């Protein structure tokens, strides 16, 4: 394995079998490498298998063929080395914001002082200072998602796996959250795999976009995003951004049309 490749997806496919024995192929064999500190967005039409691939990397689902290797070790189930953020805010409703963020740290046996330091640091990073003792239901969707991101980062995973994390948010909040996450990534330099069907989001967040085909999914192309950092939302109106958007729009259109024909 190339020393720079932190994550290797090797010939991973997934076929689901119904109770009646009917097989549906969700993923064609995928080969994909993610380098350390990459921010890779996975872009494709709805239902194309993007989330299936992410769940396999997370160890929440298992490939029918192939394997996923993280830092030289095969992925055989969930682990603290991978942090997940889903579209739905998977917070514990009976715990405060601070308790939610500290939950994984406590489970790992970290001392209370260090737990507090880490949670305070990430609470500040995601702009939730002053809300530590609130419960999730007292917060807006955007603030709940900030909490989920802080919780994932506090655990210091090797790789952050994000499945349309801003999909349920209104447009203004979504743009603010994109900038927030990108700012944290620029400072912390985590490895991120981020699933989205939003072309602007895919380009703005990433240094590499992997385009998924219609179902059964496969990665049909990859596009490097060589836009400078730190990135400001105004870059979305630049000629370079518009050029990337035109290319990806064409790719996704072709796949969406192919999906409609099936």
N, C-alpha and C positions, 0 to 999 in steps of 0.2 A: 504494500500500500504506500502510495506517495505520502511522505511525512506531513505534507501540508493538508492532506485530505483528512478532515476530522470525522466525517461521516461518509460511508460508502453504502449505496443502495445497489445491490448486485442481483440482477435478474429477477427482481421482485414482481410477482403477479398475484392477483387475488380473484378467485372464483367463489361466488356464494351459491350454495345449494339450498333450494327451498325444501319444505317438509315433504313435497311431492316428488322430490328428486330432480327438479328442474334446475339446471346450472345456468348462472348468469355471470359472465366475465366482467368484472368491474375494472380490473387493471390488466393491461397487457404487460409483458415483462419490461421492467423499468431498470435502467442502469443510470446512476446519478451520483455525482460526487459533490460534497459540500466542504469547502475549505474553512479552516479556522478563521473566525471573525467575519465570515461572509454574511451578508444580509440577502438571502435568496427569497424572492417572491415566486409563488407558484400560481400561475394565472390560467384560467380556463373556464369554459361554460359550466353552468350548474349541472350537477350530477355526473361529472366526467371522471370521478375517482380521485380528485385532489385530496379530499378529506380522508379517504381510505388510505392513501399513501402516508399521510401525516399520522394517522392512528397506528399504522404498522411501525413507523419510526418510533412512536411513543411507547410501543409495546402493548397497546390496548387491543390490537388485532394482530393476527398472524398471517404471514404470506402463504399462499398455496405453493409457490415455488420461490426459490432465491432466499437471500438473507440480507439483513441490515447490520452493518458493523460500525460501532462508535468507538473511536480511539483504540482500534485494534480488537475490541471485544464484541462478539455477536450479541445483538439485542434479543433477549428471550422473554421479556416482560417489562412492565413499567419500572422506572427507577428514578432516584433523586438527581441523576445526571441529566435528565430531560425535564424541562419545565413546560407545562401546557397552559395555554390560555385559549378558551373556547369563546364562541360568539355569545353563548348564554353565560351569565355571571355565576360561576360555580363557587359562590362563597357560602360559608356556613351561616345561616340566618341567625342562629342563637349566639354567635360570637361577635364581639365588637370588631371594628376595622383592624385595630392593633392586634387583637387575638387571632384574627384570620391570617394576618401577615406572619405572626410568630408561630403559627400552628406547626408547619413543617420543621422549623428549627427546634421546637420543643420535642417533636417526635424523634429527632436525631440525637436528643440528649444534650443539646447546647445549653450552657449555663444561662441563668436568667439575665445577668448583666449584658452578656454578649448578644442575647436575643433582642434585648431592648435597644442596644446600639444599632444593630442591623435593621430592625424594623423602623426606628426613628430616621435612619439614613434614607431608606427607600420611601418612607412616608413623605419626607421632605422632597425627594427626587420627583415624585409623581404629584406634588402639590396638594397633599391631603393634611398638612399640618393644621391642627385645630379640630380635626374630625376623628381622632384616634378612638374616642370612646363612643362614637355613634355605631348604630347597628346598620347592616346593609339596607334594610327596608327604608331607612331614613335618608338614603342617598339617591341621587339621580343615577340613570344608567351609565353615564360617562364616568361618574365618580366610583361606581361599583367596578367598572372595568379598570380604572386606575388602581384600585385595591387589588384586583386579580393580577395585574402586571407587577405591582410591588411584591405581592406574595411569591410569584414565580421567580423574580429576580433575587429576593432575599435568600432563597435556597441556594443561590450561586450554581445553577445548573451549567453543564458544559454547552448545552444547546437549548434555545428557546423555540418551542413549537407553537405557532399561533394559527388558529383556524378561524378565519374571518372575524377577528376579535372586535372590529368596529362596525360589523354588518348591521347591528340592531340600533345603532346610534343615528341621531339626526345629522344632517350634512355638516353644519357648523361644528358640532362636537367632534364629528369624525375627523375633520381637518385638523382641529386642535390636538386630538389624540395621536394622529399621524406625526405631527411635529414633536409632540412630547416623547413618543417612543423613539423617534429618530434621534432626538437630542440625547436621550439616555444611551442609545446604541453608540453614538459618536463618542460619548464619554467613557462608557464601560467596555466597549468592543466585545460584545457577546456574539456568538454564532446564532443566527436566526433563520428559521424556515417559516414563511408567512404565506398562508393560503388566502387568495382573494379572487373575486371575479370582476373587480373594479380596475380598469386599465390605468387610470391616473394614479391610484394608490400603489399599484404594482411597480410603476416606474419611479414614483417619488421616494418610496421606501428603500428600494433595492440597489445593490451593485450588480445584481444578475437576476434576470427574469427567465423562468422556465415556463414555456407555454405547453399546456396540456391539450391533447386532442379530445374530441368528443368520445363518449363511452363506446367501447371499452377504452379506458384512458391509457395514454402513453405520453412521454415527453417528446413532443415533435420538434421543438426548436428551443434554443437558448439565446438570449440577447444580453450583452454586457451593457450596463448603464454607467457611463463614464462622466456623470455629472459631479461637480465639485461638492465638497463638504466644508463647513456646515451648510446644509440645504435650507433654503427659506421657501415658503409656499409660492413666492413670486416666480420661482424657477419654472412653474407649470405653464407659464406663458412664453417661455424662451423658445427660439427656433429649434434648438437641440431636443428639447422635451417634446415639442410638437411632431418632430420627425419620428422619434421613437414611438409616440402615440399612434401615428398614422400606420407605421409598420405593424404594431401589435393589433390595432383595430382590424386590419385586413386579415391577419392570422385568425383572430377570434371569430370574425364574421364567417370565414370559411368553415371553421369548426362548428359554429352554431347552426349553419345551414346543413352541414353533414349530419348533425344530431337530429334535425327536423326530418331528414329523409329516412331515418331508421324507424 
